[in-house]
Amino acid sequence: MSAPPHVHSGAMDLEIEACDGWELIDSGDGRKLERFGAQVLDRPCPQAIWPKQRPERWGEAVAEFQRGEGGQGEWTRARGGPDAWPASWGAVRFEVRLTGFGNVGFFPEHTAHWPWMQEMLRGSPRARVLNLFAYTGGASLACAGAGAEVTHVDSARSVNGWAADNASLSGPVSGSIRYIAEDAAKFAKRDARRGRRYHGIIMDPPTFGRGAQGEVWKIERDLWPLVATCAPLLEDAPLFAVLTAHSPGVTPRVLSAALEALGKPRNIDSGEMLLVGGGQVVPAGAYARAVF
């Protein structure tokens, strides 16, 4: 594929602030203290190179995660903290779970995209949306809540089951969600051969991962081929594409260049996703969004 044409790309950082389901209480010394629903967690945050500002609050954590080799680690629980509990973000309900990688099933920084996607879908009933690397389904639920038919793809069957559980907690939506446990790149290639088309595409690729059949994903090697595969999946009159990443070195401009390769977007905005709370602003990844 040749280099992408230049498309106006507006810079717009997205600041995510507290709500009923989440709050950034403090950060510093390489960690962040967050409230998810009714519980407070202490997790690694390499970007938080500054000192903690509210050290008196850290004793509120019911669990602390320490990362080991290979990204995995262990949780240390305090005061008999739970393994799972409910939380919410607007109409989206989900279950927080303590995983061996330190994730809990919810990325607050992604929530800024949910109302944006719903606005893009407004006036397009039964639009089709493809959600790749869909994890526990917050974006899938947001789009289905706007009436879209969502194809939710994640290589881990257990994670798809978690996403389905979250959908049950959230209740009926006007659209629909089908869950596919498959490597995202393989699924996209097969859907392209089948001639299937979508009005919106969401991608949140990891830095490194393995597919359902042991396929190895490396974002610096595989992102561009994936986007090239997704280009023919867009309808003739598509609505949007969203691409997010939490990988060092993958900047907003890198993501913008990838979305430019999808076709001829009218506009792309990009920037950092930022968590705001405790008088601090914590970087939480990069994004790019295309409007067609």
Buried (B, 14 or more C-beta within 10 A) or exposed (E): EEEBEEBEBEEEBBEBEBEEBBBBBBBBBEBBBBBBBEBBBBBBBEBBEEEBEBEEBBEBBBBBBEBEEEEEBEBEEEEEBEEEBBBBBBEBBBBBBBBEEBBBBBBBBBBBBBEBBBEBBEEBEEBBBBBBBBBBBBBBBBBBBBBBBBBBBBBBEEBBEBBBBBBEBBEEBEBEBEBBBBBBBBBBBEBBEEEBBBBBBBBBBBBBBEBBEEBEBEBEEBBBEBBBBBBBBBEEEBBBBBBBBBBEEBBBEBBBBBBBBBBEBEEBBBBBBBBBBBEBBBBBBBBBBBBB
